[in-house]
Amino acid sequence: MQHWNEGYFSDFSYTKGYYRVINPLLMNFHLALAGVKSNTINDEGEDISPPPEFNYLELGFGMGISVNIHAATTRGNYTAIDFNPQHMAYANTYAKSDNITLYNDSFKEFLARLEQEKITFDYICFHGIFSWISKENRDILLEIVYKFLKVGGVVYNSYNCYPQQIFALPIKEILFLHHQLNHSTNINANDQVLKSMDFIAEFTKTNPLFMKNSDVASFITRIQNMKDSGISYLAHEYLNADWKCFYFYEIAKMMENIKCSFAVNTEPLDHLDSCNLNEDARNFLSNIADPIFKEQLKDYYVSRNFRGDIFVKGIQRFAHNASMQRILNTEFVLISPITAFKYQMEVVLGTLTLDKDLYKKALEYLQSQSYRPKSGSEIMSECKIDFSSLATLIIVLIKQEMLFPTQKIDKTIKDRAKTYNEILFNQQLEDETNVYVAAPLIGSCIAVSSIEQLVMKTYLDSVKDKENLALKTFELFKKYGKKVVEEGVVVQEDSENIKRIEVIVKGFMEKLPLYKVLGILD
């Protein structure tokens, strides 16, 4: 009998991350900005909101954080699968919404289930799956999309891609072979991965000619720098039996074979050619008629190593004015204090210096009126800019994780999010591993420290003033044997723990209006 993991690394669990790229509202934003119509953008509305009801499928949910947050903060009906029982056990802790169903199925088992139940979906997402599974399983994924995606529905597929990954492939093979040849049940799984990492370091010291390539050397440095904090990611990325890279056009062809057309890449700055392509490149590409070939050539210009693409079954286009109006009618909300904004940001072409006057004015306006959400039209009017400049501003703020599109929320959504966060805050008393708090206004979440989550819990327990909030949070710490950790050092003295908590409470009180607008707190 074949082992249940089918060659996928399962010695320990995947990372506990939230992936906003598969957020329904954010996917709709990318589609609208690209002028693409789909079932997922409400035809009866005037903005980018999803329809009142939709069916969403996530294939390979990992620890389930993304799908649980999306179910807790939107009107959709969510189905998700993962074949790893450890992942299923963790995800089930949070899967208490009435609109989510999780299965501990393989892709083959789930296909058989769908053949019986005949459910169809508006969204089908597989993030970080396609490059790391066998061809047989890739074919099953494509069959699921072909048979069970609605006409007008969207598919999100992310994968390792060429040309840049060509330098990673040989190093991945060394890591994989060393791990396979030295695998032992007598050695801790984490230590085995570290041994393979150490082997790469020792091998590199002997100066193989191949390692002198600057791209290879850069890749080795990057994975070595992740040795302390990213072991789980590295193991799940590089120690699978299957690790396949693709050219974009290959994926586009596979998707066309199942009636799905390329719509848009989900990297925000890909909407802005001026960040990725110099004038010569833009002029050269303007003469390329085939859109798939043109998109493929862009990967060479930016030396792409990973793509996250949206495809649509039965693609249609908005008229330009209709697409623009959707963005203008959508309300956006600031999700970080304006002090977090960077007026210089790294892009493919180098360092981009942003217009300080424009962005300062926009950020202050977005923060005004206690963070009240502002429509694209309002922002454009306040900043006295045209639509092209507005789109650029929004894209930059989304890229810097400062801004997010919003949705209309009702009591059902608020109650689901509240239930999720109550579970989260209680879990933080035990494991302190999930930093993502459900935020219903954006159908998503924000990341806060485990201590701030306990401050939120204390606040929700009707402790509203700053002094008592710090004291009661500290009492929670004492009760559960917790201490503040700074830069890996445990703060021992009670008085010092209280001082650190007081600083966090001060920051929390400053962000309280934002948390209320986002629907996290009342």
C-alpha positions as CSV (number, residue, x, y, z in Angstrom):
1,M,0.0,0.0,0.0
2,Q,1.3,3.5,-0.9
3,H,2.0,5.7,2.1
4,W,-0.8,8.2,2.7
5,N,1.5,11.2,2.1
6,E,2.3,10.2,-1.5
7,G,5.9,11.5,-1.2
8,Y,4.9,14.9,0.3
9,F,7.0,15.9,3.4
10,S,4.9,15.1,6.5
11,D,7.4,14.6,9.3
12,F,6.1,17.8,10.9
13,S,3.3,20.3,10.2
14,Y,3.3,23.2,7.7
15,T,3.7,26.8,8.8
16,K,0.8,28.6,10.4
17,G,0.4,31.3,7.9
18,Y,-2.5,33.4,6.5
19,Y,-2.4,33.8,2.7
20,R,-4.3,37.0,1.7
21,V,-3.7,36.2,-2.0
22,I,-6.7,33.8,-1.8
23,N,-8.9,36.3,0.0
24,P,-12.2,36.6,-2.1
25,L,-12.3,40.4,-1.8
26,L,-8.7,40.9,-2.8
27,M,-9.0,38.5,-5.8
28,N,-12.0,40.5,-6.9
29,F,-10.0,43.7,-6.7
30,H,-7.3,42.3,-9.0
31,L,-10.0,41.1,-11.4
32,A,-11.8,44.4,-11.5
33,L,-8.5,46.4,-11.9
34,A,-7.6,44.1,-14.8
35,G,-11.1,44.7,-16.3
36,V,-12.2,41.0,-16.0
37,K,-15.8,40.0,-15.2
38,S,-16.6,36.9,-13.2
39,N,-19.3,35.3,-11.1
40,T,-17.4,36.3,-8.0
41,I,-18.1,40.1,-8.6
42,N,-21.7,40.8,-7.7
43,D,-23.5,41.8,-10.9
44,E,-26.3,43.5,-8.9
45,G,-23.9,45.7,-7.0
46,E,-21.7,48.6,-8.1
47,D,-18.4,47.7,-6.4
48,I,-16.2,44.7,-6.2
49,S,-18.1,42.8,-3.5
50,P,-18.8,39.1,-4.0
51,P,-22.4,38.0,-4.4
52,P,-24.6,37.5,-1.3
53,E,-23.9,33.7,-1.5
54,F,-21.0,31.9,-3.1
55,N,-19.2,28.5,-2.9
56,Y,-15.5,28.5,-2.3
57,L,-13.2,25.5,-2.4
58,E,-9.6,25.4,-1.1
59,L,-7.6,22.4,-2.1
60,G,-4.7,21.7,0.4
61,F,-5.6,24.0,3.3
62,G,-2.4,23.5,5.3
63,M,-3.1,24.5,8.9
64,G,-6.4,25.9,7.8
65,I,-5.9,29.5,9.0
66,S,-6.8,31.1,5.7
67,V,-10.0,29.2,5.0
68,N,-11.2,29.5,8.7
69,I,-10.7,33.3,8.6
70,H,-12.4,33.6,5.3
71,A,-15.4,31.5,6.5
72,A,-15.6,33.5,9.7
73,T,-15.7,36.9,7.9
74,T,-17.7,36.5,4.7
75,R,-21.1,35.3,3.4
76,G,-19.6,32.4,1.4
77,N,-19.9,28.7,1.9
78,Y,-16.5,27.1,2.3
79,T,-15.3,23.6,1.6
80,A,-11.6,22.7,2.1
81,I,-9.5,19.6,2.1
82,D,-6.1,18.5,3.3
83,F,-4.8,14.9,3.6
84,N,-2.5,15.6,6.6
85,P,-4.3,14.6,9.8
86,Q,-2.2,16.9,11.9
87,H,-3.3,19.8,9.7
88,M,-6.9,18.7,10.0
89,A,-6.7,18.4,13.8
90,Y,-5.4,22.0,14.1
91,A,-7.8,23.5,11.6
92,N,-10.8,21.8,13.3
93,T,-10.0,23.8,16.5
94,Y,-11.1,26.9,14.7
95,A,-13.7,25.6,12.2
96,K,-16.8,26.5,14.2
97,S,-18.6,28.6,11.6
98,D,-21.8,27.3,10.2
99,N,-20.5,27.8,6.6
100,I,-17.4,25.7,6.6
101,T,-16.8,22.0,5.9
102,L,-13.3,20.4,6.2
103,Y,-12.3,17.0,4.9
104,N,-9.2,15.0,5.6
105,D,-9.2,13.7,2.0
106,S,-6.6,13.1,-0.6
107,F,-7.3,14.8,-4.0
108,K,-8.4,11.4,-5.4
109,E,-10.8,10.8,-2.5
110,F,-12.2,14.3,-2.8
111,L,-12.8,13.9,-6.5
112,A,-14.8,10.8,-5.8
113,R,-16.8,12.7,-3.1
114,L,-17.6,15.5,-5.5
115,E,-18.7,13.0,-8.2
116,Q,-21.3,11.8,-5.6
117,E,-22.4,15.2,-4.2
118,K,-22.2,17.3,-7.4
119,I,-21.3,20.6,-5.7
120,T,-20.1,23.4,-7.9
121,F,-17.9,26.3,-7.0
122,D,-17.4,30.0,-7.7
123,Y,-13.9,30.0,-6.4
124,I,-11.4,27.1,-6.5
125,C,-8.0,27.9,-4.9
126,F,-4.8,25.9,-4.6
127,H,-2.0,27.9,-3.1
128,G,1.4,26.3,-2.8
129,I,0.3,23.0,-4.1
130,F,0.8,22.6,-7.8
131,S,4.6,22.4,-7.9
132,W,4.8,20.0,-4.9
133,I,2.6,17.1,-5.9
134,S,2.8,14.3,-8.4
135,K,1.6,14.6,-12.0
136,E,-1.2,12.2,-11.1
137,N,-2.4,14.6,-8.4
138,R,-2.0,17.6,-10.7
139,D,-4.2,15.9,-13.2
140,I,-6.8,15.3,-10.5
141,L,-6.8,18.9,-9.5
142,L,-7.4,20.0,-13.1
143,E,-10.2,17.4,-13.4
144,I,-11.9,18.9,-10.2
145,V,-11.7,22.4,-11.8
146,Y,-12.9,21.1,-15.2
147,K,-16.0,19.3,-13.7
148,F,-16.9,21.5,-10.7
149,L,-16.0,25.1,-11.4
150,K,-19.0,27.1,-12.4
151,V,-19.0,29.0,-15.7
152,G,-17.8,32.5,-14.8
153,G,-16.0,31.1,-11.7
154,V,-12.3,31.8,-10.9
155,V,-9.3,29.6,-10.1
156,Y,-6.3,30.6,-8.2
157,N,-3.1,28.6,-8.8
158,S,0.3,29.4,-7.5
159,Y,3.5,27.5,-8.5
160,N,7.3,27.7,-8.8
161,C,8.3,29.1,-12.2
162,Y,11.2,29.6,-14.5
163,P,13.4,31.4,-15.3
164,Q,14.7,32.1,-11.8
165,Q,14.0,28.7,-10.3
166,I,16.5,27.1,-12.6
167,F,19.2,28.1,-10.1
168,A,17.3,26.6,-7.2
169,L,16.6,23.2,-8.7
170,P,20.2,21.7,-8.4
171,I,20.4,22.8,-4.7
172,K,17.0,21.4,-4.0
173,E,18.1,18.0,-5.3
174,I,21.2,17.9,-3.0
175,L,19.0,18.7,0.0
176,F,16.5,16.1,-1.0
177,L,19.0,13.4,-1.7
178,H,20.9,14.0,1.5
179,H,17.7,13.9,3.6
180,Q,16.6,10.7,1.9
181,L,20.0,9.0,2.3
182,N,20.3,10.0,6.0
183,H,16.7,9.6,7.1
184,S,16.5,7.8,10.4
185,T,13.6,7.2,12.8
186,N,16.1,7.6,15.7
187,I,16.8,11.3,14.9
188,N,14.4,14.2,15.5
189,A,12.8,15.3,12.2
190,N,13.8,18.9,12.8
191,D,17.4,17.9,13.5
192,Q,17.4,15.8,10.3
193,V,16.5,18.9,8.2
194,L,19.2,20.9,10.0
195,K,21.7,18.2,9.2
196,S,20.9,18.5,5.5
197,M,21.2,22.3,5.7
198,D,24.6,21.9,7.4
199,F,25.7,19.5,4.6
200,I,24.9,22.2,2.0
201,A,27.0,24.7,4.0
202,E,30.0,22.3,4.2
203,F,29.6,21.4,0.5
204,T,29.6,25.0,-0.5
205,K,32.9,25.6,1.4
206,T,34.7,23.3,-1.0
207,N,34.0,25.8,-3.8
208,P,32.2,23.8,-6.5
209,L,32.3,25.8,-9.7
210,F,28.5,25.7,-10.0
211,M,28.1,27.5,-6.7
212,K,30.1,30.5,-7.9
213,N,27.1,31.6,-10.0
214,S,25.8,34.7,-8.3
215,D,22.2,33.6,-8.5
216,V,23.0,30.2,-7.0
217,A,25.1,31.8,-4.2
218,S,22.2,34.2,-3.5
219,F,19.8,31.3,-3.2
220,I,22.0,29.4,-0.8
221,T,22.5,32.5,1.4
222,R,18.7,32.9,1.5
223,I,18.0,29.4,2.6
224,Q,20.8,29.5,5.1
225,N,19.3,32.7,6.6
226,M,16.1,30.8,7.1
227,K,17.7,28.0,9.1
228,D,16.7,29.3,12.5
229,S,13.2,30.6,11.7
230,G,12.0,28.9,8.6
231,I,12.7,25.1,9.0
232,S,9.1,24.1,8.6
233,Y,8.8,26.1,5.3
234,L,12.2,24.8,4.0
235,A,11.2,21.2,4.7
236,H,7.8,21.5,3.0
237,E,9.3,23.5,0.1
238,Y,12.3,21.3,-0.8
239,L,12.1,17.8,0.8
240,N,9.1,16.5,-1.2
241,A,9.6,13.7,-3.7
242,D,7.9,15.9,-6.3
243,W,9.1,19.4,-7.0
244,K,8.2,20.7,-10.4
245,C,8.7,24.2,-11.9
246,F,6.8,25.5,-14.8
247,Y,7.0,28.2,-17.4
248,F,3.9,30.4,-17.2
249,Y,2.8,29.5,-20.8
250,E,2.7,25.8,-19.7
251,I,0.3,26.5,-16.9
252,A,-1.8,28.8,-19.2
253,K,-2.1,25.9,-21.7
254,M,-3.1,23.4,-19.0
255,M,-5.8,25.8,-17.8
256,E,-7.0,26.5,-21.4
257,N,-7.5,22.8,-21.8
258,I,-10.0,22.9,-19.0
259,K,-11.7,26.0,-20.4
260,C,-10.1,28.5,-18.0
261,S,-8.4,31.6,-19.4
262,F,-5.6,33.6,-17.8
263,A,-7.0,36.8,-16.1
264,V,-4.4,38.4,-13.9
265,N,-1.3,37.8,-11.7
266,T,-1.9,38.6,-8.0
267,E,1.3,40.4,-7.3
268,P,0.0,43.9,-6.8
269,L,2.9,45.7,-8.5
270,D,2.3,43.6,-11.7
271,H,-0.5,46.1,-12.4
272,L,2.2,48.8,-12.7
273,D,4.6,48.1,-15.6
274,S,6.6,51.2,-14.6
275,C,7.8,49.3,-11.5
276,N,8.9,46.2,-13.5
277,L,9.8,47.2,-17.0
278,N,12.1,50.0,-18.3
279,E,11.0,52.0,-21.3
280,D,12.9,49.8,-23.8
281,A,11.1,46.7,-22.4
282,R,7.7,48.4,-22.5
283,N,8.3,49.4,-26.1
284,F,9.5,46.0,-27.1
285,L,6.5,44.2,-25.4
286,S,4.0,46.6,-27.1
287,N,4.8,44.9,-30.4
288,I,3.9,41.4,-29.0
289,A,0.4,40.6,-30.0
290,D,-0.1,37.3,-28.1
291,P,-1.0,38.0,-24.5
292,I,0.3,34.7,-23.1
293,F,3.7,35.1,-24.9
294,K,3.8,38.7,-23.6
295,E,3.2,37.6,-20.1
296,Q,5.8,34.9,-20.4
297,L,8.4,37.4,-21.6
298,K,7.6,39.6,-18.5
299,D,8.8,36.7,-16.3
300,Y,12.2,37.0,-17.9
301,Y,12.3,40.8,-17.4
302,V,11.6,40.4,-13.6
303,S,13.5,37.1,-13.2
304,R,10.4,35.5,-11.7
305,N,10.6,32.5,-9.5
306,F,7.0,32.2,-8.3
307,R,3.6,33.1,-9.7
308,G,0.1,33.3,-8.2
309,D,-2.4,33.5,-11.1
310,I,-6.1,33.9,-11.4
311,F,-7.9,32.1,-14.3
312,V,-11.6,32.5,-15.3
313,K,-13.9,29.9,-16.9
314,G,-15.6,31.8,-19.7
315,I,-13.7,35.0,-19.4
316,Q,-15.5,38.3,-20.2
317,R,-14.3,41.9,-20.0
318,F,-15.8,45.0,-18.4
319,A,-16.1,48.1,-20.5
320,H,-13.3,50.3,-19.3
321,N,-15.7,52.8,-17.6
322,A,-17.6,50.1,-15.8
323,S,-14.3,48.5,-14.5
324,M,-13.1,52.0,-13.3
325,Q,-16.4,52.7,-11.7
326,R,-16.3,49.5,-9.6
327,I,-13.0,50.6,-8.1
328,L,-14.3,54.2,-7.5
329,N,-17.4,52.8,-5.7
330,T,-15.4,50.4,-3.6
331,E,-14.6,51.5,0.0
332,F,-11.1,51.0,1.3
333,V,-9.9,51.1,4.9
334,L,-6.5,51.7,6.4
335,I,-5.3,48.6,8.3
336,S,-2.1,49.9,9.8
337,P,-1.1,53.1,11.5
338,I,0.3,55.6,9.0
339,T,3.7,55.5,10.8
340,A,4.2,52.1,9.2
341,F,4.3,53.5,5.7
342,K,7.5,53.5,3.8
343,Y,8.1,56.4,1.4
344,Q,10.8,54.3,-0.4
345,M,10.1,50.8,-1.6
346,E,12.1,48.2,-3.5
347,V,10.8,47.2,-6.9
348,V,12.3,45.3,-9.8
349,L,13.8,48.4,-11.3
350,G,15.4,49.5,-8.0
351,T,14.3,51.9,-5.3
352,L,11.0,53.7,-5.9
353,T,10.7,57.0,-4.1
354,L,7.1,57.9,-3.6
355,D,5.5,61.4,-3.7
356,K,5.7,62.3,0.0
357,D,3.0,65.1,-0.2
358,L,0.5,62.9,-2.0
359,Y,0.9,59.8,0.2
360,K,1.0,61.8,3.4
361,K,-2.2,63.6,2.4
362,A,-3.9,60.3,1.4
363,L,-2.8,58.4,4.5
364,E,-4.0,61.3,6.8
365,Y,-7.3,61.3,5.0
366,L,-7.7,57.6,5.3
367,Q,-6.9,57.8,9.0
368,S,-9.3,60.7,9.6
369,Q,-12.8,60.3,11.1
370,S,-11.6,57.4,13.2
371,Y,-10.5,55.3,10.2
372,R,-13.9,55.5,8.5
373,P,-13.7,53.6,5.2
374,K,-13.4,55.9,2.1
375,S,-14.5,55.1,-1.4
376,G,-12.1,55.3,-4.3
377,S,-14.0,58.3,-5.6
378,E,-13.7,60.0,-2.2
379,I,-9.9,59.4,-2.1
380,M,-9.5,60.6,-5.7
381,S,-11.4,63.8,-5.0
382,E,-9.6,64.6,-1.7
383,C,-6.2,64.0,-3.2
384,K,-7.1,65.8,-6.5
385,I,-5.7,63.1,-8.7
386,D,-6.9,61.2,-11.8
387,F,-7.9,57.6,-11.9
388,S,-4.5,56.3,-13.0
389,S,-2.8,58.0,-10.0
390,L,-5.6,56.7,-7.7
391,A,-5.0,53.1,-8.9
392,T,-1.3,53.4,-8.4
393,L,-1.8,54.8,-4.9
394,I,-4.2,52.0,-3.9
395,I,-1.9,49.3,-5.4
396,V,1.2,50.7,-3.5
397,L,-0.8,50.8,-0.2
398,I,-2.1,47.3,-0.7
399,K,1.5,46.1,-1.5
400,Q,2.7,47.7,1.7
401,E,-0.2,46.0,3.6
402,M,-1.5,49.4,4.6
403,L,-4.9,49.2,2.8
404,F,-7.6,46.7,2.1
405,P,-11.0,46.8,0.2
406,T,-14.0,46.5,2.4
407,Q,-17.4,44.7,2.2
408,K,-20.8,45.3,3.8
409,I,-21.1,43.3,7.0
410,D,-24.2,42.1,8.9
411,K,-24.8,40.5,12.3
412,T,-24.1,37.0,11.0
413,I,-20.6,37.9,9.8
414,K,-19.9,39.8,13.1
415,D,-21.0,36.8,15.2
416,R,-18.9,34.4,13.2
417,A,-15.8,36.6,13.5
418,K,-16.4,37.1,17.2
419,T,-16.6,33.3,17.7
420,Y,-13.4,32.7,15.8
421,N,-11.6,35.4,17.8
422,E,-12.8,34.0,21.1
423,I,-11.3,30.7,20.2
424,L,-8.1,32.4,19.1
425,F,-7.7,34.4,22.3
426,N,-8.3,31.3,24.4
427,Q,-5.8,29.3,22.3
428,Q,-3.2,32.0,22.9
429,L,-3.2,31.1,26.6
430,E,-2.0,27.7,25.5
431,D,0.3,27.8,22.4
432,E,0.8,31.5,21.3
433,T,1.2,30.5,17.6
434,N,-1.6,32.1,15.6
435,V,-1.1,35.9,15.3
436,Y,-4.1,36.5,12.9
437,V,-7.2,38.2,14.3
438,A,-10.4,38.0,12.1
439,A,-11.5,41.4,10.8
440,P,-15.0,41.2,9.3
441,L,-15.0,44.5,7.5
442,I,-12.3,43.4,5.2
443,G,-13.3,39.7,5.1
444,S,-9.8,39.0,6.2
445,C,-7.5,39.5,9.3
446,I,-4.8,41.6,10.8
447,A,-1.6,40.3,12.4
448,V,-1.0,41.3,16.1
449,S,1.3,39.9,18.7
450,S,0.1,37.1,21.1
451,I,0.3,39.6,24.0
452,E,-1.9,42.1,22.2
453,Q,-4.4,39.4,21.6
454,L,-4.6,38.8,25.3
455,V,-5.0,42.6,25.8
456,M,-8.0,42.3,23.3
457,K,-9.4,39.4,25.3
458,T,-9.1,41.4,28.5
459,Y,-10.7,44.4,26.9
460,L,-13.6,42.3,25.7
461,D,-14.0,41.1,29.3
462,S,-15.1,44.7,30.0
463,V,-11.8,46.0,31.2
464,K,-11.7,49.3,29.3
465,D,-9.3,51.7,31.0
466,K,-5.6,51.7,30.3
467,E,-4.3,51.1,33.8
468,N,-6.5,48.2,34.6
469,L,-6.1,46.7,31.2
470,A,-2.3,46.3,31.7
471,L,-2.8,45.0,35.2
472,K,-5.5,42.4,34.3
473,T,-3.5,41.3,31.2
474,F,-0.5,40.7,33.5
475,E,-2.7,38.7,35.9
476,L,-3.6,36.5,33.0
477,F,0.2,36.1,32.3
478,K,0.8,35.1,35.9
479,K,-2.1,32.6,36.0
480,Y,-0.8,30.8,32.9
481,G,2.9,31.0,33.7
482,K,3.7,33.3,30.8
483,K,6.4,35.9,30.5
484,V,7.3,38.5,27.9
485,V,10.0,37.4,25.5
486,E,12.1,40.2,23.8
487,E,14.6,39.2,21.1
488,G,14.7,35.7,22.3
489,V,15.3,36.7,26.0
490,V,12.7,35.9,28.6
491,V,11.9,38.9,30.9
492,Q,11.9,37.4,34.4
493,E,11.0,40.1,36.8
494,D,7.2,40.8,37.4
495,S,7.8,44.6,37.4
496,E,9.6,44.4,34.0
497,N,6.8,42.2,32.6
498,I,4.3,44.8,33.7
499,K,6.3,47.6,32.1
500,R,6.5,45.8,28.7
501,I,2.7,45.0,28.9
502,E,2.0,48.7,29.6
503,V,3.8,49.7,26.4
504,I,1.7,47.2,24.4
505,V,-1.5,48.5,26.0
506,K,-0.5,52.1,25.1
507,G,-0.2,51.0,21.5
508,F,-3.4,49.0,21.7
509,M,-5.4,52.1,22.9
510,E,-4.0,54.2,20.0
511,K,-5.2,51.5,17.6
512,L,-8.6,51.0,19.3
513,P,-10.5,53.1,16.8
514,L,-9.1,51.0,13.9
515,Y,-10.0,47.8,15.7
516,K,-13.6,49.0,16.1
517,V,-13.9,50.0,12.5
518,L,-12.6,46.7,11.3
519,G,-15.3,44.9,13.4
520,I,-12.8,43.2,15.7
521,L,-14.0,45.0,18.9
522,D,-17.2,46.7,19.8
